[in-house]
Amino acid sequence: MEKNNGTVSNIDGHFKISLPDLNDFDTIRFSCIGYTTKSYRINEFKLRHKAGDIKIFLSQKTIRSEEHTSELQSQFRISYA
């Protein structure tokens, strides 16, 4: 079931989130435009937090403009054809 609980970080990347209704097998996902998405199971995230290892690094994603344009055109045709 999608719980759609979210937050945003400040300019330094710091954030707070409350996870009271999630069980250990739910997933928390970190994303940012232009970067790869990273997901963790809640139990893994809690263990990292307890260990003080809570830094999350996203890798920069490279998208060539012609690929992006082509992908958008394909989605447009599929959605509105």
Summary of the structure (lengths in Angstrom):
residues: 81
radius of gyration: 16.6
end to end distance: 30.7
largest distance: 51.5
contacts: 129
relative contact order: 0.12
helix: 31%
strand: 12%
